[in-house]
């Protein structure tokens, strides 16, 4: 699979050049807030009805980070972005995906590879400035948070024996090798998979979700003899891995609940719209038209 260096879309003013080895390049994470949603403009968000109107959620990111560029790609812009910046192999895999959530997973990796910055789901709310997240570790090239620590979830399944990272919010430099690796893995799996396999919500997390996200970061860290599984349950501080330049924030940093607002690591909240009965992908919603 080759990387196609096409020009970016006109409405995105960022530029990039291919960096062969991010590990040893001290590049500050770009000041971009990257999101995806079916609509991409304030006037469209304000028209949405009900408790899931995203206007305040989107604006929270701008309000806490006024110097950041806020980029939201809608469905059509997402396809244009993929087509403009990647080869046919990646583009075909993206279009083959029958579920909205699968495309959302792949798109965040594509945006991070090209643009870099902070990616966050459309159902998240910023609680503190991104600068506060990073603290003294301004040379970090990848910033993540813990979803659960190894052997702390009492459910069957191998994945619960390993530390897992949050995949709804994270940050990185552009051209970070983790995200090219993720794009390659997702593309290969999708292009080799049946539509039946791709349509099953049971497979979402391993196709492009938090399982493969965590595994790929772990593999990257292992190259530098570092591991996420060295983290202890209940760690209430930033943990920096200097060789791989990965900054790990504590559990619940990106899932703050009301009782924790204002505490040191309550950086953002997650509404978990994926569980919604009417629209959530975890309840079988979000099949793309023509992919049934």
Residue frames as qw, qx, qy, qz and C-alpha x, y, z in Angstrom:
[[0.000, 0.890, 0.456, 0.000, 0.00, 0.00, 0.00],
 [0.453, 0.227, 0.011, 0.862, 1.41, 3.37, -0.97],
 [0.109, -0.678, -0.392, 0.612, 0.84, 6.81, 0.57],
 [0.359, 0.622, 0.442, 0.538, -0.66, 9.25, -1.90],
 [0.291, -0.389, -0.204, 0.850, 0.52, 12.81, -1.32],
 [0.116, 0.652, 0.552, 0.507, -2.49, 14.62, -2.74],
 [0.000, -0.325, 0.174, -0.930, -3.32, 18.23, -1.81],
 [0.015, 0.332, 0.780, -0.530, -5.63, 18.71, 1.15],
 [0.101, 0.733, 0.649, 0.175, -9.16, 19.94, 0.71],
 [0.196, 0.584, 0.074, 0.784, -9.51, 23.71, 0.15],
 [0.464, -0.758, -0.103, -0.446, -11.28, 24.27, 3.48],
 [0.829, -0.502, 0.002, 0.246, -8.35, 22.82, 5.43],
 [0.253, 0.932, -0.241, 0.096, -5.38, 25.15, 5.45],
 [0.659, -0.573, 0.470, 0.124, -2.91, 22.81, 7.15],
 [0.630, 0.602, -0.479, -0.105, 0.06, 21.46, 5.21],
 [0.832, -0.413, 0.369, -0.012, 2.20, 18.43, 5.85],
 [0.483, 0.598, -0.631, -0.107, 5.24, 16.53, 4.77],
 [0.940, -0.121, -0.317, -0.047, 6.06, 12.89, 5.33],
 [0.244, -0.733, 0.578, -0.263, 8.15, 12.27, 8.45],
 [0.700, 0.221, -0.676, -0.067, 9.97, 8.95, 8.30],
 [0.587, -0.150, -0.690, 0.395, 10.70, 8.59, 12.02],
 [0.324, -0.775, -0.119, -0.530, 8.56, 10.44, 14.54],
 [0.811, -0.431, -0.324, 0.229, 10.15, 8.62, 17.48],
 [0.617, -0.248, -0.084, 0.742, 13.19, 10.89, 17.54],
 [0.125, 0.450, 0.239, 0.851, 11.57, 14.08, 16.24],
 [0.134, -0.431, -0.603, 0.657, 10.44, 16.47, 18.99],
 [0.095, -0.327, -0.443, -0.829, 7.35, 17.99, 17.40],
 [0.257, 0.122, 0.530, -0.799, 4.68, 19.71, 19.48],
 [0.243, 0.458, 0.855, 0.034, 1.20, 18.26, 18.94],
 [0.052, 0.291, 0.364, 0.883, -0.55, 20.59, 16.45],
 [0.193, 0.239, 0.484, -0.819, -3.25, 22.93, 17.73],
 [0.433, -0.058, -0.580, -0.688, -6.12, 21.23, 15.90],
 [0.509, 0.058, 0.689, -0.514, -9.38, 19.91, 17.35],
 [0.277, 0.134, -0.779, -0.546, -10.57, 17.15, 15.01],
 [0.489, 0.175, 0.691, -0.503, -14.14, 15.84, 15.01],
 [0.131, -0.073, -0.784, -0.602, -16.59, 14.13, 12.67],
 [0.344, 0.365, 0.650, -0.571, -20.37, 14.35, 12.50],
 [0.414, 0.511, 0.713, 0.242, -23.19, 14.13, 9.97],
 [0.178, 0.931, 0.201, 0.247, -23.36, 17.96, 9.92],
 [0.691, -0.007, -0.146, 0.708, -20.43, 20.34, 10.27],
 [0.102, 0.438, 0.042, 0.892, -21.82, 23.82, 10.88],
 [0.014, 0.088, 0.605, -0.791, -23.14, 25.67, 13.93],
 [0.499, 0.080, -0.038, -0.862, -26.45, 26.61, 12.33],
 [0.686, 0.006, -0.652, -0.322, -27.12, 22.93, 11.60],
 [0.352, -0.032, -0.819, 0.452, -26.21, 21.81, 15.12],
 [0.180, 0.047, 0.419, -0.889, -28.58, 24.32, 16.72],
 [0.618, 0.019, -0.296, -0.728, -31.53, 22.93, 14.73],
 [0.456, -0.004, -0.890, 0.025, -31.18, 19.46, 16.23],
 [0.616, -0.507, -0.083, -0.598, -33.98, 18.54, 18.61],
 [0.901, -0.329, -0.278, -0.056, -33.89, 16.81, 21.97],
 [0.643, -0.735, 0.186, 0.110, -31.34, 16.01, 24.62],
 [0.788, -0.094, 0.345, 0.501, -28.62, 15.12, 22.13],
 [0.335, 0.931, 0.036, 0.142, -28.31, 18.56, 20.57],
 [0.832, -0.065, -0.061, 0.548, -24.55, 18.85, 20.18],
 [0.205, 0.878, 0.018, 0.433, -24.22, 22.65, 20.02],
 [0.430, -0.844, 0.271, -0.173, -22.86, 23.13, 23.55],
 [0.903, -0.219, 0.286, 0.236, -20.69, 20.02, 23.26],
 [0.685, 0.495, 0.148, 0.514, -18.98, 21.26, 20.10],
 [0.059, 0.888, -0.050, 0.454, -18.62, 24.82, 21.39],
 [0.715, -0.686, 0.121, 0.058, -17.06, 23.64, 24.66],
 [0.834, 0.006, 0.190, 0.519, -13.95, 22.68, 22.70],
 [0.350, 0.663, 0.122, 0.651, -13.70, 26.12, 21.14],
 [0.358, -0.881, -0.049, -0.306, -14.42, 27.93, 24.40],
 [0.765, -0.589, 0.180, 0.187, -11.65, 26.20, 26.36],
 [0.659, -0.154, 0.432, 0.596, -9.18, 26.28, 23.45],
 [0.335, 0.862, 0.181, -0.335, -9.71, 29.58, 21.57],
 [0.021, 0.736, -0.532, -0.417, -6.34, 29.38, 19.80],
 [0.450, -0.053, 0.871, 0.189, -7.03, 25.98, 18.28],
 [0.401, 0.173, -0.505, -0.745, -8.38, 25.35, 14.81],
 [0.579, 0.107, 0.693, -0.416, -11.65, 23.37, 15.06],
 [0.315, 0.256, -0.701, -0.586, -12.16, 20.99, 12.11],
 [0.613, 0.148, 0.666, -0.399, -15.41, 19.02, 11.82],
 [0.148, 0.173, -0.769, -0.598, -15.85, 16.77, 8.77],
 [0.733, 0.155, 0.285, -0.597, -19.38, 15.80, 7.77],
 [0.831, 0.091, 0.549, 0.010, -20.16, 12.62, 5.83],
 [0.692, 0.702, 0.118, 0.122, -19.51, 13.99, 2.36],
 [0.068, 0.902, -0.410, 0.117, -16.39, 15.91, 3.41],
 [0.671, -0.442, 0.595, -0.010, -15.06, 12.74, 5.02],
 [0.848, 0.321, 0.391, 0.155, -15.21, 10.86, 1.71],
 [0.428, 0.879, -0.092, 0.190, -13.54, 13.78, -0.07],
 [0.305, -0.815, 0.485, -0.085, -10.82, 13.88, 2.60],
 [0.791, -0.182, 0.576, 0.097, -10.05, 10.18, 2.24],
 [0.753, 0.560, 0.288, 0.188, -10.06, 10.36, -1.57],
 [0.243, 0.945, -0.153, 0.154, -7.86, 13.46, -1.63],
 [0.217, -0.795, 0.541, -0.168, -5.18, 12.15, 0.70],
 [0.585, -0.285, 0.758, -0.041, -4.95, 8.38, 0.30],
 [0.129, 0.235, -0.817, -0.511, -4.65, 5.74, -2.38],
 [0.648, -0.079, -0.431, -0.623, -7.45, 3.54, -3.74],
 [0.523, -0.073, -0.831, 0.173, -6.75, 0.71, -1.35],
 [0.082, -0.191, -0.600, 0.773, -7.59, 2.83, 1.68],
 [0.378, 0.104, -0.078, -0.916, -10.42, 4.67, -0.08],
 [0.602, -0.055, -0.672, -0.428, -12.06, 1.40, -1.19],
 [0.381, -0.176, -0.824, 0.380, -11.85, -0.01, 2.32],
 [0.101, 0.156, 0.367, -0.911, -13.51, 3.11, 3.72],
 [0.521, 0.091, -0.258, -0.808, -16.38, 2.90, 1.24],
 [0.527, -0.042, -0.834, -0.157, -16.82, -0.84, 1.82],
 [0.066, -0.050, -0.761, 0.643, -17.61, -0.32, 5.49],
 [0.256, -0.500, -0.700, -0.441, -21.34, -0.87, 6.13],
 [0.443, -0.720, -0.486, 0.223, -21.52, 0.79, 9.57],
 [0.044, 0.938, -0.029, 0.344, -21.14, 4.47, 10.44],
 [0.621, -0.742, 0.251, 0.038, -19.05, 3.58, 13.50],
 [0.853, 0.001, 0.296, 0.431, -16.50, 1.68, 11.38],
 [0.448, 0.691, 0.146, 0.549, -16.01, 4.66, 9.11],
 [0.283, -0.928, 0.066, -0.234, -15.74, 6.96, 12.13],
 [0.794, -0.491, 0.257, 0.249, -12.94, 4.82, 13.56],
 [0.741, 0.215, 0.300, 0.560, -10.96, 4.77, 10.32],
 [0.216, 0.854, 0.166, 0.443, -11.54, 8.45, 9.64],
 [0.445, -0.889, 0.110, 0.004, -10.08, 9.55, 12.99],
 [0.768, -0.294, 0.350, 0.448, -6.85, 7.71, 12.19],
 [0.550, 0.519, 0.348, 0.554, -6.73, 9.28, 8.72],
 [0.054, -0.951, -0.090, -0.292, -7.28, 12.78, 10.13],
 [0.618, -0.736, 0.213, 0.174, -4.64, 12.22, 12.77],
 [0.774, 0.010, 0.353, 0.526, -2.10, 10.97, 10.22],
 [0.399, 0.628, 0.294, 0.599, -2.59, 13.95, 7.92],
 [0.103, -0.839, -0.082, -0.528, -3.35, 16.79, 10.34],
 [0.468, -0.026, -0.627, 0.623, -2.40, 15.80, 13.87],
 [0.278, -0.431, 0.098, -0.853, -3.93, 17.43, 16.94],
 [0.329, 0.000, 0.768, -0.549, -6.65, 16.37, 19.35],
 [0.396, -0.191, -0.718, -0.540, -9.29, 13.96, 18.09],
 [0.219, 0.080, 0.735, -0.637, -12.50, 13.72, 20.13],
 [0.062, 0.431, 0.875, 0.213, -15.92, 12.17, 19.45],
 [0.128, -0.441, -0.279, -0.843, -18.86, 14.45, 18.74],
 [0.628, -0.629, -0.362, -0.281, -20.55, 13.40, 22.01],
 [0.655, -0.214, -0.375, 0.620, -17.78, 14.70, 24.26],
 [0.145, -0.958, -0.148, -0.199, -17.57, 17.87, 26.34],
 [0.528, 0.379, -0.372, 0.663, -14.35, 19.73, 27.11],
 [0.558, -0.762, -0.323, 0.064, -13.86, 20.56, 30.79],
 [0.444, -0.745, 0.193, 0.459, -10.33, 22.02, 30.79],
 [0.388, 0.813, -0.336, -0.276, -7.96, 23.48, 28.22],
 [0.947, 0.251, -0.160, 0.119, -5.86, 21.02, 26.26],
 [0.293, 0.674, -0.486, 0.474, -2.75, 22.78, 27.52],
 [0.536, -0.511, 0.476, -0.474, -3.71, 21.65, 31.04],
 [0.991, 0.036, 0.016, -0.129, -3.92, 18.05, 29.82],
 [0.757, 0.489, -0.306, 0.308, -0.33, 18.04, 28.61],
 [0.650, -0.737, 0.017, 0.186, 1.18, 19.65, 31.69],
 [0.262, -0.784, 0.452, 0.333, 4.98, 19.71, 31.62],
 [0.637, -0.047, 0.707, 0.305, 5.25, 17.06, 28.88],
 [0.414, 0.742, -0.016, -0.528, 5.16, 19.35, 25.86],
 [0.131, 0.511, -0.754, -0.392, 7.47, 17.06, 23.88],
 [0.569, 0.130, 0.792, -0.179, 4.95, 14.18, 23.97],
 [0.176, 0.189, -0.640, -0.724, 4.10, 12.94, 20.49],
 [0.483, -0.289, -0.738, -0.372, 1.11, 10.82, 21.58],
 [0.239, -0.174, 0.533, -0.793, -1.37, 11.50, 24.40],
 [0.544, -0.236, -0.729, -0.342, -3.88, 8.89, 25.60],
 [0.451, -0.383, 0.449, -0.670, -5.97, 7.99, 28.65],
 [0.011, -0.066, 0.991, -0.118, -6.88, 4.74, 30.37],
 [0.632, -0.224, -0.370, -0.643, -10.25, 3.06, 29.76],
 [0.863, -0.470, 0.042, -0.179, -9.41, 0.24, 32.17],
 [0.099, -0.674, 0.729, -0.063, -6.33, -1.21, 33.84],
 [0.526, 0.185, -0.818, -0.141, -5.31, -4.83, 33.33],
 [0.431, -0.185, -0.864, 0.182, -7.24, -7.44, 35.35],
 [0.095, 0.097, 0.457, -0.879, -9.67, -4.93, 36.88],
 [0.611, 0.081, -0.170, -0.769, -12.80, -5.84, 34.89],
 [0.426, -0.095, 0.870, -0.230, -14.60, -8.99, 36.04],
 [0.772, 0.442, 0.034, -0.456, -15.82, -10.11, 32.62],
 [0.825, -0.009, 0.493, 0.274, -14.72, -13.09, 30.54],
 [0.583, 0.798, 0.063, 0.142, -12.43, -12.30, 27.63],
 [0.771, 0.014, -0.046, 0.635, -8.71, -11.96, 27.00],
 [0.224, 0.673, 0.067, 0.702, -8.95, -8.19, 26.45],
 [0.491, -0.812, -0.055, -0.310, -9.77, -7.60, 30.12],
 [0.859, -0.351, -0.013, 0.373, -6.41, -9.07, 31.15],
 [0.537, 0.153, 0.122, 0.820, -4.67, -6.14, 29.48],
 [0.036, -0.556, -0.200, 0.806, -4.77, -2.38, 29.96],
 [0.362, 0.583, 0.601, 0.410, -7.06, -0.73, 27.40],
 [0.174, -0.177, 0.001, 0.969, -6.92, 2.87, 26.21],
 [0.344, 0.692, 0.395, -0.497, -9.74, 5.32, 25.53],
 [0.410, 0.142, 0.605, 0.667, -10.25, 5.72, 21.79],
 [0.119, 0.838, 0.520, 0.114, -12.94, 8.43, 21.84],
 [0.009, -0.992, 0.118, -0.044, -10.39, 11.13, 22.72],
 [0.813, -0.243, 0.174, 0.499, -6.63, 11.18, 22.09],
 [0.178, 0.952, -0.148, -0.200, -3.91, 13.40, 20.63],
 [0.810, -0.106, 0.353, 0.457, -0.80, 13.02, 18.49],
 [0.057, -0.570, 0.399, 0.716, 1.55, 14.66, 16.04],
 [0.773, 0.532, -0.051, -0.344, 0.72, 14.35, 12.38],
 [0.639, 0.520, -0.567, -0.009, 2.59, 11.59, 10.52],
 [0.470, -0.479, 0.673, -0.310, 2.83, 9.56, 13.72],
 [0.266, 0.247, -0.895, -0.260, 3.68, 5.96, 12.75],
 [0.276, 0.168, 0.849, -0.419, 0.97, 4.52, 15.04],
 [0.526, 0.513, 0.289, -0.613, -1.73, 5.98, 12.79],
 [0.468, 0.489, -0.585, -0.446, -0.23, 4.80, 9.53],
 [0.044, 0.134, -0.986, 0.094, 0.08, 1.34, 11.08],
 [0.391, 0.323, 0.666, -0.547, -3.58, 1.52, 12.14],
 [0.552, 0.543, -0.123, -0.621, -4.67, 2.56, 8.66],
 [0.332, 0.381, -0.825, -0.255, -2.79, -0.38, 7.15],
 [0.099, 0.026, 0.953, -0.284, -4.27, -2.85, 9.64],
 [0.466, 0.427, 0.465, -0.620, -7.83, -1.62, 9.25],
 [0.502, 0.536, -0.366, -0.572, -7.57, -1.52, 5.46],
 [0.220, 0.266, -0.930, -0.129, -6.22, -5.07, 5.27],
 [0.207, 0.168, 0.878, -0.397, -8.87, -6.45, 7.61],
 [0.495, 0.499, 0.266, -0.659, -11.74, -4.69, 5.83],
 [0.470, 0.520, -0.497, -0.512, -10.64, -5.60, 2.30],
 [0.228, 0.186, -0.955, -0.046, -10.27, -9.26, 3.29],
 [0.249, 0.149, 0.778, -0.557, -13.49, -9.46, 5.35],
 [0.004, -0.467, -0.810, -0.355, -17.00, -10.45, 4.32],
 [0.237, -0.462, -0.115, -0.847, -19.82, -7.90, 4.53],
 [0.733, -0.494, -0.436, -0.167, -21.45, -10.17, 7.12],
 [0.678, -0.219, -0.360, 0.602, -18.38, -9.88, 9.36],
 [0.207, 0.192, -0.041, 0.958, -18.23, -6.11, 8.91],
 [0.400, -0.502, -0.315, -0.699, -21.93, -5.68, 9.75],
 [0.701, -0.452, -0.539, 0.118, -21.68, -7.41, 13.12],
 [0.197, -0.883, 0.158, -0.395, -21.41, -4.93, 15.99],
 [0.875, -0.458, 0.114, 0.112, -19.54, -7.63, 17.92],
 [0.813, 0.151, 0.135, 0.546, -16.54, -7.07, 15.63],
 [0.157, 0.949, 0.074, 0.265, -16.40, -3.26, 15.72],
 [0.444, -0.855, 0.261, 0.054, -13.84, -2.92, 18.51],
 [0.730, -0.273, 0.501, 0.376, -11.38, -5.33, 16.91],
 [0.614, 0.609, 0.352, 0.358, -11.77, -3.99, 13.35],
 [0.345, 0.577, -0.020, 0.740, -10.89, -0.38, 14.07],
 [0.466, -0.804, -0.162, -0.331, -11.93, 0.35, 17.64],
 [0.353, -0.826, 0.379, -0.222, -10.18, 0.50, 21.02],
 [0.925, -0.212, 0.295, 0.113, -8.81, -3.05, 20.90],
 [0.775, 0.395, 0.139, 0.473, -6.71, -2.56, 17.78],
 [0.050, 0.911, -0.103, 0.395, -5.96, 1.04, 18.82],
 [0.604, -0.713, 0.340, -0.105, -4.50, -0.11, 22.14],
 [0.926, -0.034, 0.291, 0.238, -2.68, -3.07, 20.62],
 [0.619, 0.644, 0.054, 0.446, -0.99, -0.90, 17.98],
 [0.118, -0.891, 0.254, -0.357, 0.18, 1.65, 20.55],
 [0.800, -0.492, 0.344, -0.007, 1.47, -1.16, 22.75],
 [0.881, 0.251, 0.194, 0.350, 3.43, -2.60, 19.81],
 [0.326, 0.827, -0.083, 0.450, 4.90, 0.85, 19.12],
 [0.412, -0.809, 0.323, -0.268, 5.96, 1.24, 22.76],
 [0.940, -0.216, 0.244, 0.104, 7.43, -2.26, 22.87],
 [0.715, 0.572, -0.057, 0.397, 9.93, -1.19, 20.20],
 [0.087, 0.725, -0.355, 0.583, 11.36, 1.10, 22.89],
 [0.467, -0.053, -0.800, 0.373, 11.11, -1.55, 25.64],
 [0.247, -0.036, 0.395, -0.884, 8.14, 0.20, 27.24],
 [0.224, -0.308, -0.892, -0.245, 4.67, -1.18, 27.96],
 [0.429, -0.461, -0.107, -0.770, 1.23, 0.01, 29.01],
 [0.812, -0.348, -0.455, -0.110, 0.91, -3.03, 31.26],
 [0.488, 0.061, -0.500, 0.713, 3.46, -1.49, 33.64],
 [0.252, -0.425, 0.040, -0.868, 0.76, 0.95, 34.74],
 [0.114, -0.141, -0.881, 0.438, -0.75, 0.23, 38.13],
 [0.222, -0.650, -0.666, -0.290, -4.48, 0.28, 38.83],
 [0.358, -0.842, -0.357, 0.185, -5.57, 3.53, 40.47],
 [0.521, -0.042, 0.061, 0.850, -2.66, 5.63, 39.25],
 [0.024, 0.908, 0.397, -0.133, -3.70, 9.27, 39.82],
 [0.203, -0.740, 0.275, 0.579, -1.00, 11.08, 37.88],
 [0.640, 0.692, -0.253, -0.218, 0.34, 11.57, 34.38],
 [0.778, -0.294, 0.485, 0.270, 2.71, 8.80, 33.35],
 [0.429, 0.808, -0.291, -0.279, 5.22, 9.66, 30.65],
 [0.903, -0.013, 0.334, 0.270, 7.12, 7.07, 28.65],
 [0.054, -0.830, 0.252, 0.495, 10.14, 9.09, 27.46],
 [0.369, -0.214, 0.760, 0.490, 11.53, 6.66, 24.89],
 [0.220, 0.448, 0.785, 0.367, 8.31, 6.36, 22.90],
 [0.035, -0.013, 0.032, -0.999, 7.14, 9.84, 23.98],
 [0.401, -0.467, -0.685, -0.389, 3.72, 8.56, 25.00],
 [0.142, -0.195, 0.464, -0.852, 1.88, 10.50, 27.72],
 [0.388, -0.367, -0.829, -0.166, -0.80, 8.51, 29.57],
 [0.313, -0.377, 0.205, -0.848, -3.48, 10.27, 31.59],
 [0.213, -0.050, 0.876, -0.430, -5.30, 8.53, 34.46],
 [0.033, -0.406, -0.901, -0.148, -8.50, 6.51, 34.26],
 [0.000, 0.793, 0.594, -0.136, -11.62, 8.69, 33.76],
 [0.239, -0.386, 0.108, 0.884, -9.64, 11.72, 32.55],
 [0.174, 0.039, -0.513, -0.840, -11.82, 11.71, 29.42],
 [0.422, -0.424, -0.739, -0.310, -14.98, 10.40, 31.11],
 [0.062, 0.045, -0.525, 0.848, -15.42, 12.85, 33.97],
 [0.265, -0.620, -0.717, -0.176, -18.77, 12.75, 35.76],
 [0.146, -0.842, -0.147, -0.498, -20.41, 15.65, 37.56],
 [0.703, -0.704, -0.052, 0.084, -19.06, 14.88, 41.02],
 [0.763, -0.187, 0.161, 0.598, -15.51, 15.10, 39.64],
 [0.357, 0.801, 0.179, 0.446, -15.85, 18.38, 37.70],
 [0.153, -0.933, 0.197, -0.259, -13.13, 20.76, 38.80],
 [0.808, -0.463, 0.317, 0.177, -10.77, 18.04, 40.02],
 [0.242, -0.647, 0.523, 0.500, -7.24, 17.85, 38.62],
 [0.177, -0.157, 0.852, 0.468, -7.76, 15.22, 35.92],
 [0.431, 0.589, 0.645, -0.226, -11.39, 15.89, 34.91],
 [0.184, -0.291, 0.429, 0.836, -10.35, 16.99, 31.41],
 [0.413, 0.053, -0.443, -0.794, -13.45, 16.04, 29.41],
 [0.584, 0.083, 0.657, -0.470, -16.72, 14.11, 29.62],
 [0.132, 0.055, -0.846, -0.514, -18.26, 11.50, 27.34],
 [0.617, 0.026, 0.152, -0.772, -22.03, 11.26, 26.81],
 [0.284, -0.077, 0.954, 0.056, -21.71, 7.70, 25.41],
 [0.580, 0.355, -0.048, -0.732, -24.20, 8.29, 22.63],
 [0.346, 0.266, -0.852, -0.290, -23.23, 4.89, 21.19],
 [0.007, 0.147, 0.942, -0.303, -25.45, 3.27, 23.82],
 [0.409, 0.186, 0.133, -0.884, -28.54, 5.30, 22.86],
 [0.547, 0.251, 0.779, -0.175, -31.59, 3.10, 22.23],
 [0.558, 0.736, 0.267, -0.275, -32.73, 5.04, 19.17],
 [0.469, 0.849, -0.240, -0.047, -29.43, 5.92, 17.48],
 [0.392, -0.700, 0.595, 0.046, -26.53, 4.14, 19.20],
 [0.547, 0.459, -0.665, -0.219, -24.30, 1.81, 17.20],
 [0.059, -0.225, 0.922, -0.308, -24.11, -0.60, 20.14],
 [0.543, 0.285, 0.622, -0.488, -27.84, -1.17, 19.63],
 [0.537, 0.266, 0.733, 0.322, -27.45, -1.97, 15.95],
 [0.300, 0.898, 0.238, -0.218, -28.13, 1.51, 14.60],
 [0.080, -0.811, 0.381, 0.437, -26.06, 3.34, 11.99],
 [0.674, 0.152, 0.634, 0.347, -26.11, 1.03, 8.97],
 [0.006, -0.433, 0.314, 0.845, -25.08, 3.08, 5.92],
 [0.687, 0.503, 0.187, -0.491, -27.71, 3.38, 3.17],
 [0.693, 0.567, -0.393, -0.209, -27.15, 0.81, 0.43],
 [0.193, 0.465, -0.838, 0.213, -25.12, -1.44, 2.76],
 [0.697, -0.181, 0.439, -0.537, -27.99, -3.47, 4.21]]
